[in-house]
Amino acid sequence: MGRWPTRDDLAAGSACGLLLVSPDGTTAVPLGPDDHARTARALRAAGVGERDRVVVALAEPAGSLWAAAAAEVAEAGAAVGPRGRMRLHHALTALRATTLVATPTGAMDFLARLHLEFLLDPLDLGLRTIVLTGEIASKRTMGHLAHEFGARVTEVLASPFGGAALAWRAAEQDPLTPLADDLLALASPAEDVLIESGPAELVLTTPGAVLRTGLVALGPDHAPAHTVGEHVLVRGLWLSLPRLEKALARIDGVTGWELAVSRQGTLDTAALTVTFGRESLIGNPMWKARIEESVRALTPISVAVEIAPKVSETPAPGTVNDLRGHHLGRDRSLIT
C-alpha cells in the first residue's frame, strides 16, 4: 500500500466524471454523490430556509457548488464570485439576499469597505445569515460580523479540494459538528496513521483512499488552526509551492526566494522576495517583469514581487514566512 495521497496527487488528467477543478488547474476531484447534500445540510444548520435568498461570494469550483445547494434549500441561490466589493453590494441588493456565503477575510473586507469607502450601514442590507468557509478565520471574526450585520454567523469546514461542506459550528468556541459520519479523521502529519488528538492533519476517509487535506487541527474537534505541506492557503485559495519553485527555476539568475504571507488588515497579502546571483540583475526591470508574469500565470492570487538588495551566488531552497502563524512548514515529517 502506497502513502496517503496529498493535493499533489490529485492530477486533473486522471480524474473522471464531473470534476471540481482548482483555480490554478493543478488538482481535480470528482463531484461526490453526497457533496450537494452535505452542503445543503450546512445551510439548513445555519438557519437558511425556503424563504431565504443566498448569494455566494466564493471562488470556483466552490461557488457553483454552494449556489446549487442553496437553490435546493432556499428560494434562490446565486454565485457572484469573491472579487469586487461594490459588485457584491449591488448583487446583495438587487437579488434581495438574506444570506451571504463568503470567506472570513472576504466578509471582513466587505464590512470594512461598507464603513470606510461606501459609507453605508451594514444593517441596511438586511442580511439574516452569514456563512463563513474556506479559510482559517482570525479570532473574534464570527462575533464581530454578527454584531455589525445583525445576523446569525456560522462557520463551515469545507473540503479544500472542491469546497463541499464537511462540518459546521455556530460559535467560535464550539466544536465542529460533522455533517456525515466517518468522513473526517485526524492523522499524524509525519506518518500514515490515524491519531486521536492534535496537532494532527485532517484527512478525508473516502472510499478506497485516505486523502490528506493540508489542514492541521490542534484538538480533537477537527477545527483547523494551521496548514502544512507544499501548498499555502491565501485568501481562500491554495498556492502551490512546487509550481512556484519550478517557474522561478526557469529564470536565469534566480538563486533563492521567500514567500511572505500576512494578514495585517482584513485580507491576506502575499509578497515574493527573489534573490539573484548576479549584481547586474537586481535593478533590471525586465527580469523583475519576467518573474511577475510567471507568478501571474501560476495563480489568481495577487502576489507582490520584490527583489532582495543583496546577491547570493549559492542556490538555496525557497522558504515560506507566514506572519499569520498558519503554515507550519513544507515538510510534514518535521511537524510534531
C-alpha positions as a Markdown table, in Angstrom:
| # | Residue | x | y | z |
|---|---|---|---|---|
| 1 | Met | 0.0 | 0.0 | 0.0 |
| 2 | Gly | 1.4 | 3.4 | -1.0 |
| 3 | Arg | 1.5 | 6.6 | 1.0 |
| 4 | Trp | -1.7 | 8.5 | 1.6 |
| 5 | Pro | -2.2 | 11.0 | -1.3 |
| 6 | Thr | -1.9 | 14.7 | -0.9 |
| 7 | Arg | -3.1 | 17.6 | -3.1 |
| 8 | Asp | -0.1 | 17.0 | -5.4 |
| 9 | Asp | -1.5 | 13.5 | -6.3 |
| 10 | Leu | -4.9 | 14.8 | -7.5 |
| 11 | Ala | -3.8 | 15.2 | -11.1 |
| 12 | Ala | -6.5 | 16.6 | -13.4 |
| 13 | Gly | -5.7 | 14.1 | -16.1 |
| 14 | Ser | -6.5 | 11.0 | -14.1 |
| 15 | Ala | -9.9 | 12.1 | -12.6 |
| 16 | Cys | -13.2 | 11.1 | -14.1 |
| 17 | Gly | -16.8 | 12.3 | -14.1 |
| 18 | Leu | -18.0 | 15.8 | -13.3 |
| 19 | Leu | -14.8 | 17.4 | -12.0 |
| 20 | Leu | -14.2 | 20.1 | -9.4 |
| 21 | Val | -11.0 | 21.8 | -10.6 |
| 22 | Ser | -8.9 | 24.1 | -8.5 |
| 23 | Pro | -8.5 | 27.7 | -9.8 |
| 24 | Asp | -4.9 | 27.1 | -10.8 |
| 25 | Gly | -5.8 | 23.9 | -12.7 |
| 26 | Thr | -3.5 | 21.6 | -10.8 |
| 27 | Thr | -6.0 | 19.4 | -9.0 |
| 28 | Ala | -9.3 | 17.9 | -9.9 |
| 29 | Val | -11.7 | 15.8 | -7.8 |
| 30 | Pro | -15.0 | 14.2 | -9.0 |
| 31 | Leu | -18.2 | 15.7 | -7.6 |
| 32 | Gly | -19.2 | 13.3 | -5.0 |
| 33 | Pro | -22.7 | 11.9 | -4.7 |
| 34 | Asp | -23.1 | 13.4 | -1.2 |
| 35 | Asp | -21.3 | 16.8 | -1.8 |
| 36 | His | -24.5 | 18.7 | -2.6 |
| 37 | Ala | -26.5 | 17.0 | 0.2 |
| 38 | Arg | -23.8 | 17.9 | 2.9 |
| 39 | Thr | -23.6 | 21.4 | 1.7 |
| 40 | Ala | -27.4 | 21.8 | 1.8 |
| 41 | Arg | -27.4 | 20.4 | 5.3 |
| 42 | Ala | -24.8 | 23.0 | 6.3 |
| 43 | Leu | -27.1 | 25.8 | 5.0 |
| 44 | Arg | -30.0 | 24.4 | 6.9 |
| 45 | Ala | -27.9 | 24.1 | 10.1 |
| 46 | Ala | -27.1 | 27.8 | 9.6 |
| 47 | Gly | -30.8 | 28.6 | 9.6 |
| 48 | Val | -31.3 | 29.0 | 5.8 |
| 49 | Gly | -34.9 | 28.2 | 4.8 |
| 50 | Glu | -37.2 | 28.2 | 1.8 |
| 51 | Arg | -37.9 | 31.9 | 2.1 |
| 52 | Asp | -34.2 | 32.9 | 2.0 |
| 53 | Arg | -32.2 | 34.2 | -0.9 |
| 54 | Val | -28.5 | 33.2 | -0.9 |
| 55 | Val | -25.5 | 35.0 | -2.5 |
| 56 | Val | -22.3 | 33.0 | -2.6 |
| 57 | Ala | -19.1 | 35.0 | -2.9 |
| 58 | Leu | -16.6 | 32.1 | -3.2 |
| 59 | Ala | -14.1 | 31.2 | -5.9 |
| 60 | Glu | -14.8 | 28.3 | -8.2 |
| 61 | Pro | -15.4 | 25.5 | -8.0 |
| 62 | Ala | -16.9 | 26.1 | -4.5 |
| 63 | Gly | -19.0 | 29.0 | -5.7 |
| 64 | Ser | -21.2 | 27.0 | -8.1 |
| 65 | Leu | -21.5 | 24.0 | -5.7 |
| 66 | Trp | -22.7 | 26.2 | -2.8 |
| 67 | Ala | -25.1 | 28.1 | -5.1 |
| 68 | Ala | -26.6 | 24.9 | -6.4 |
| 69 | Ala | -27.0 | 23.6 | -2.9 |
| 70 | Ala | -28.6 | 26.9 | -1.8 |
| 71 | Ala | -31.1 | 26.6 | -4.7 |
| 72 | Glu | -32.3 | 23.3 | -3.2 |
| 73 | Val | -32.7 | 24.8 | 0.3 |
| 74 | Ala | -33.7 | 28.4 | -0.3 |
| 75 | Glu | -35.9 | 30.4 | -2.6 |
| 76 | Ala | -32.8 | 31.3 | -4.7 |
| 77 | Gly | -29.1 | 30.8 | -4.8 |
| 78 | Ala | -26.5 | 32.7 | -6.9 |
| 79 | Ala | -22.7 | 32.6 | -7.3 |
| 80 | Val | -21.2 | 36.0 | -7.8 |
| 81 | Gly | -17.5 | 35.3 | -7.2 |
| 82 | Pro | -15.2 | 36.6 | -4.5 |
| 83 | Arg | -13.9 | 39.8 | -6.1 |
| 84 | Gly | -15.4 | 43.3 | -6.3 |
| 85 | Arg | -17.0 | 44.6 | -3.1 |
| 86 | Met | -19.1 | 47.2 | -4.9 |
| 87 | Arg | -20.4 | 44.4 | -7.2 |
| 88 | Leu | -21.1 | 42.3 | -4.2 |
| 89 | His | -23.1 | 45.1 | -2.6 |
| 90 | His | -25.0 | 45.6 | -5.8 |
| 91 | Ala | -25.7 | 41.8 | -6.1 |
| 92 | Leu | -26.9 | 41.5 | -2.5 |
| 93 | Thr | -29.3 | 44.5 | -3.0 |
| 94 | Ala | -30.5 | 43.5 | -6.5 |
| 95 | Leu | -31.2 | 39.9 | -5.5 |
| 96 | Arg | -32.7 | 40.9 | -2.2 |
| 97 | Ala | -30.4 | 38.5 | -0.5 |
| 98 | Thr | -30.9 | 37.4 | 3.1 |
| 99 | Thr | -27.8 | 35.1 | 3.3 |
| 100 | Leu | -24.2 | 35.7 | 2.4 |
| 101 | Val | -21.7 | 32.8 | 2.0 |
| 102 | Ala | -18.1 | 34.1 | 1.9 |
| 103 | Thr | -14.6 | 33.5 | 3.3 |
| 104 | Pro | -13.9 | 35.1 | 6.7 |
| 105 | Thr | -11.5 | 37.7 | 5.2 |
| 106 | Gly | -13.8 | 38.4 | 2.3 |
| 107 | Ala | -16.7 | 39.2 | 4.7 |
| 108 | Met | -14.5 | 41.3 | 7.0 |
| 109 | Asp | -13.1 | 43.2 | 4.0 |
| 110 | Phe | -16.7 | 43.8 | 2.7 |
| 111 | Leu | -17.6 | 45.1 | 6.1 |
| 112 | Ala | -14.6 | 47.5 | 6.2 |
| 113 | Arg | -15.5 | 48.8 | 2.7 |
| 114 | Leu | -19.1 | 49.4 | 3.7 |
| 115 | His | -17.9 | 51.6 | 6.5 |
| 116 | Leu | -14.9 | 53.3 | 5.1 |
| 117 | Glu | -15.5 | 53.6 | 1.3 |
| 118 | Phe | -19.2 | 53.3 | 0.7 |
| 119 | Leu | -20.3 | 55.0 | 3.9 |
| 120 | Leu | -23.2 | 52.5 | 4.2 |
| 121 | Asp | -24.7 | 50.9 | 7.3 |
| 122 | Pro | -24.3 | 47.1 | 7.2 |
| 123 | Leu | -27.7 | 46.7 | 8.9 |
| 124 | Asp | -29.4 | 48.2 | 5.9 |
| 125 | Leu | -28.6 | 45.1 | 3.8 |
| 126 | Gly | -31.0 | 43.1 | 5.9 |
| 127 | Leu | -28.8 | 40.0 | 6.0 |
| 128 | Arg | -30.1 | 37.4 | 8.4 |
| 129 | Thr | -27.4 | 34.8 | 7.9 |
| 130 | Ile | -23.7 | 34.8 | 7.1 |
| 131 | Val | -21.9 | 31.5 | 6.5 |
| 132 | Leu | -18.1 | 31.6 | 6.6 |
| 133 | Thr | -16.0 | 29.0 | 4.9 |
| 134 | Gly | -12.7 | 28.3 | 3.0 |
| 135 | Glu | -10.2 | 29.9 | 5.4 |
| 136 | Ile | -8.7 | 29.9 | 8.9 |
| 137 | Ala | -10.6 | 32.8 | 10.5 |
| 138 | Ser | -9.0 | 35.3 | 12.8 |
| 139 | Lys | -10.1 | 35.4 | 16.4 |
| 140 | Arg | -13.5 | 37.0 | 17.1 |
| 141 | Thr | -14.4 | 37.3 | 13.4 |
| 142 | Met | -17.7 | 35.5 | 13.9 |
| 143 | Gly | -18.8 | 37.6 | 16.8 |
| 144 | His | -17.8 | 40.9 | 15.1 |
| 145 | Leu | -19.7 | 40.1 | 11.9 |
| 146 | Ala | -22.8 | 39.0 | 13.9 |
| 147 | His | -22.8 | 42.4 | 15.7 |
| 148 | Glu | -22.2 | 44.6 | 12.7 |
| 149 | Phe | -24.7 | 42.9 | 10.3 |
| 150 | Gly | -27.2 | 41.9 | 13.0 |
| 151 | Ala | -27.0 | 38.4 | 11.5 |
| 152 | Arg | -26.5 | 34.8 | 12.7 |
| 153 | Val | -23.0 | 33.8 | 11.7 |
| 154 | Thr | -21.9 | 30.2 | 11.4 |
| 155 | Glu | -18.6 | 28.6 | 10.2 |
| 156 | Val | -18.4 | 25.7 | 7.9 |
| 157 | Leu | -15.3 | 23.5 | 7.4 |
| 158 | Ala | -15.3 | 22.7 | 3.6 |
| 159 | Ser | -13.3 | 20.3 | 1.6 |
| 160 | Pro | -10.1 | 22.1 | 0.5 |
| 161 | Phe | -10.4 | 20.3 | -2.9 |
| 162 | Gly | -13.9 | 21.1 | -4.1 |
| 163 | Gly | -15.5 | 23.2 | -1.4 |
| 164 | Ala | -18.2 | 20.8 | -0.3 |
| 165 | Ala | -19.3 | 21.2 | 3.4 |
| 166 | Leu | -17.8 | 18.7 | 5.9 |
| 167 | Ala | -18.6 | 20.1 | 9.3 |
| 168 | Trp | -20.1 | 23.3 | 10.9 |
| 169 | Arg | -20.3 | 25.3 | 14.2 |
| 170 | Ala | -22.5 | 28.1 | 15.4 |
| 171 | Ala | -19.8 | 29.9 | 17.6 |
| 172 | Glu | -16.0 | 30.2 | 17.6 |
| 173 | Gln | -15.7 | 28.3 | 20.9 |
| 174 | Asp | -17.9 | 25.4 | 19.8 |
| 175 | Pro | -16.5 | 22.2 | 18.4 |
| 176 | Leu | -17.2 | 21.4 | 14.8 |
| 177 | Thr | -20.2 | 19.1 | 14.2 |
| 178 | Pro | -19.6 | 16.7 | 11.3 |
| 179 | Leu | -22.2 | 16.7 | 8.5 |
| 180 | Ala | -21.5 | 13.0 | 7.7 |
| 181 | Asp | -20.2 | 10.0 | 9.7 |
| 182 | Asp | -16.8 | 8.5 | 9.1 |
| 183 | Leu | -15.7 | 11.2 | 6.6 |
| 184 | Leu | -13.2 | 13.2 | 8.7 |
| 185 | Ala | -10.4 | 11.9 | 10.8 |
| 186 | Leu | -7.1 | 13.0 | 12.4 |
| 187 | Ala | -3.8 | 11.7 | 11.2 |
| 188 | Ser | -0.1 | 12.1 | 12.1 |
| 189 | Pro | 1.5 | 14.6 | 9.8 |
| 190 | Ala | 4.6 | 12.6 | 9.6 |
| 191 | Glu | 3.2 | 9.0 | 9.4 |
| 192 | Asp | 0.2 | 7.4 | 7.6 |
| 193 | Val | -1.6 | 6.5 | 10.9 |
| 194 | Leu | -4.8 | 7.9 | 12.5 |
| 195 | Ile | -4.5 | 9.5 | 15.9 |
| 196 | Glu | -6.9 | 10.8 | 18.5 |
| 197 | Ser | -5.8 | 14.4 | 19.0 |
| 198 | Gly | -3.6 | 17.2 | 17.7 |
| 199 | Pro | -1.5 | 18.6 | 16.4 |
| 200 | Ala | -2.9 | 16.4 | 13.6 |
| 201 | Glu | -3.6 | 16.7 | 9.9 |
| 202 | Leu | -7.2 | 16.4 | 8.8 |
| 203 | Val | -7.8 | 13.6 | 6.4 |
| 204 | Leu | -10.8 | 12.6 | 4.3 |
| 205 | Thr | -11.6 | 8.9 | 4.6 |
| 206 | Thr | -13.1 | 8.5 | 1.1 |
| 207 | Pro | -13.9 | 5.0 | -0.3 |
| 208 | Gly | -10.7 | 3.3 | -1.2 |
| 209 | Ala | -8.4 | 6.1 | -0.1 |
| 210 | Val | -7.3 | 8.4 | 2.8 |
| 211 | Leu | -6.7 | 11.9 | 1.4 |
| 212 | Arg | -4.5 | 14.4 | 3.3 |
| 213 | Thr | -6.1 | 17.9 | 3.3 |
| 214 | Gly | -3.1 | 20.1 | 4.3 |
| 215 | Leu | -5.2 | 21.4 | 7.3 |
| 216 | Val | -3.9 | 20.9 | 10.8 |
| 217 | Ala | -6.1 | 20.8 | 13.9 |
| 218 | Leu | -4.8 | 21.2 | 17.4 |
| 219 | Gly | -7.6 | 19.4 | 19.2 |
| 220 | Pro | -10.0 | 16.5 | 18.6 |
| 221 | Asp | -12.8 | 18.7 | 17.3 |
| 222 | His | -11.4 | 19.0 | 13.8 |
| 223 | Ala | -11.2 | 22.8 | 13.8 |
| 224 | Pro | -8.2 | 23.7 | 11.6 |
| 225 | Ala | -5.8 | 26.2 | 13.1 |
| 226 | His | -2.8 | 25.7 | 10.7 |
| 227 | Thr | -1.7 | 24.3 | 7.3 |
| 228 | Val | 1.2 | 22.1 | 6.4 |
| 229 | Gly | 2.8 | 20.8 | 3.2 |
| 230 | Glu | 3.6 | 22.1 | -0.2 |
| 231 | His | 0.6 | 24.4 | -0.5 |
| 232 | Val | -0.2 | 27.6 | 1.3 |
| 233 | Leu | -3.7 | 28.8 | 1.9 |
| 234 | Val | -4.0 | 32.5 | 0.9 |
| 235 | Arg | -7.4 | 34.3 | 0.5 |
| 236 | Gly | -9.3 | 31.0 | 0.4 |
| 237 | Leu | -7.1 | 29.6 | -2.4 |
| 238 | Trp | -4.1 | 27.2 | -2.3 |
| 239 | Leu | -0.8 | 28.3 | -3.7 |
| 240 | Ser | 1.4 | 25.5 | -5.0 |
| 241 | Leu | 5.0 | 26.0 | -3.8 |
| 242 | Pro | 6.5 | 23.3 | -6.1 |
| 243 | Arg | 4.9 | 25.1 | -9.1 |
| 244 | Leu | 6.3 | 28.4 | -7.9 |
| 245 | Glu | 9.7 | 26.8 | -7.4 |
| 246 | Lys | 9.7 | 25.3 | -10.9 |
| 247 | Ala | 8.7 | 28.5 | -12.5 |
| 248 | Leu | 11.4 | 30.5 | -10.8 |
| 249 | Ala | 14.0 | 27.8 | -11.7 |
| 250 | Arg | 13.4 | 28.6 | -15.4 |
| 251 | Ile | 14.5 | 32.2 | -14.9 |
| 252 | Asp | 18.3 | 32.7 | -15.3 |
| 253 | Gly | 20.0 | 34.2 | -12.2 |
| 254 | Val | 17.4 | 33.3 | -9.5 |
| 255 | Thr | 19.2 | 31.6 | -6.6 |
| 256 | Gly | 16.5 | 31.8 | -3.9 |
| 257 | Trp | 13.2 | 33.2 | -2.8 |
| 258 | Glu | 10.9 | 33.8 | 0.2 |
| 259 | Leu | 7.2 | 33.9 | 0.2 |
| 260 | Ala | 5.8 | 36.1 | 3.0 |
| 261 | Val | 2.1 | 35.9 | 3.9 |
| 262 | Ser | 0.5 | 38.3 | 6.3 |
| 263 | Arg | -2.9 | 39.5 | 7.5 |
| 264 | Gln | -2.4 | 43.0 | 8.9 |
| 265 | Gly | -5.8 | 44.3 | 7.9 |
| 266 | Thr | -8.8 | 42.4 | 6.7 |
| 267 | Leu | -7.2 | 40.4 | 3.8 |
| 268 | Asp | -4.3 | 38.2 | 3.4 |
| 269 | Thr | -1.4 | 39.7 | 1.5 |
| 270 | Ala | 1.4 | 37.7 | -0.2 |
| 271 | Ala | 4.9 | 39.0 | -1.2 |
| 272 | Leu | 7.6 | 37.1 | -3.0 |
| 273 | Thr | 11.1 | 38.3 | -2.4 |
| 274 | Val | 13.5 | 36.9 | -5.0 |
| 275 | Thr | 17.3 | 36.7 | -4.6 |
| 276 | Phe | 19.6 | 37.0 | -7.7 |
| 277 | Gly | 23.1 | 35.5 | -8.1 |
| 278 | Arg | 24.4 | 38.5 | -10.1 |
| 279 | Glu | 24.5 | 42.1 | -9.2 |
| 280 | Ser | 23.5 | 43.3 | -12.7 |
| 281 | Leu | 20.1 | 41.7 | -12.3 |
| 282 | Ile | 19.0 | 43.5 | -9.2 |
| 283 | Gly | 18.0 | 46.7 | -10.9 |
| 284 | Asn | 16.9 | 45.1 | -14.2 |
| 285 | Pro | 13.2 | 45.8 | -14.7 |
| 286 | Met | 12.9 | 43.2 | -17.5 |
| 287 | Trp | 14.0 | 40.4 | -15.1 |
| 288 | Lys | 11.5 | 41.6 | -12.4 |
| 289 | Ala | 8.8 | 41.7 | -15.1 |
| 290 | Arg | 9.6 | 38.1 | -16.1 |
| 291 | Ile | 9.1 | 37.0 | -12.5 |
| 292 | Glu | 5.8 | 38.9 | -12.2 |
| 293 | Glu | 4.5 | 37.4 | -15.4 |
| 294 | Ser | 5.5 | 33.9 | -14.3 |
| 295 | Val | 3.7 | 34.3 | -10.9 |
| 296 | Arg | 0.5 | 35.7 | -12.6 |
| 297 | Ala | 0.5 | 32.6 | -14.9 |
| 298 | Leu | 0.6 | 30.3 | -11.9 |
| 299 | Thr | -2.2 | 31.5 | -9.7 |
| 300 | Pro | -5.1 | 34.0 | -9.5 |
| 301 | Ile | -3.8 | 35.1 | -6.0 |
| 302 | Ser | -2.2 | 38.6 | -6.1 |
| 303 | Val | 1.5 | 38.2 | -5.2 |
| 304 | Ala | 3.7 | 41.3 | -5.0 |
| 305 | Val | 7.2 | 40.7 | -6.3 |
| 306 | Glu | 10.2 | 42.3 | -4.6 |
| 307 | Ile | 13.9 | 41.9 | -5.3 |
| 308 | Ala | 16.4 | 41.2 | -2.5 |
| 309 | Pro | 19.0 | 44.0 | -2.3 |
| 310 | Lys | 21.9 | 41.6 | -1.8 |
| 311 | Val | 23.3 | 39.0 | -4.1 |
| 312 | Ser | 23.6 | 35.3 | -3.1 |
| 313 | Glu | 25.6 | 33.2 | -5.5 |
| 314 | Thr | 24.8 | 29.9 | -3.7 |
| 315 | Pro | 21.4 | 28.5 | -4.6 |
| 316 | Ala | 19.0 | 27.9 | -1.7 |
| 317 | Pro | 15.6 | 26.3 | -1.5 |
| 318 | Gly | 12.6 | 28.6 | -1.3 |
| 319 | Thr | 11.1 | 29.4 | 2.1 |
| 320 | Val | 7.7 | 30.4 | 3.5 |
| 321 | Asn | 7.4 | 33.1 | 6.1 |
| 322 | Asp | 3.8 | 33.0 | 7.3 |
| 323 | Leu | 3.4 | 36.0 | 9.5 |
| 324 | Arg | -0.2 | 34.9 | 10.3 |
| 325 | Gly | 1.2 | 31.9 | 12.1 |
| 326 | His | -0.8 | 29.5 | 9.9 |
| 327 | His | 1.7 | 27.5 | 7.8 |
| 328 | Leu | 3.8 | 25.1 | 9.9 |
| 329 | Gly | 6.2 | 24.1 | 7.1 |
| 330 | Arg | 6.6 | 22.4 | 3.8 |
| 331 | Asp | 7.9 | 19.1 | 5.3 |
| 332 | Arg | 5.3 | 17.1 | 7.1 |
| 333 | Ser | 7.9 | 14.9 | 8.7 |
| 334 | Leu | 9.1 | 17.8 | 10.8 |
| 335 | Ile | 5.7 | 18.6 | 12.4 |
| 336 | Thr | 5.4 | 17.2 | 16.0 |
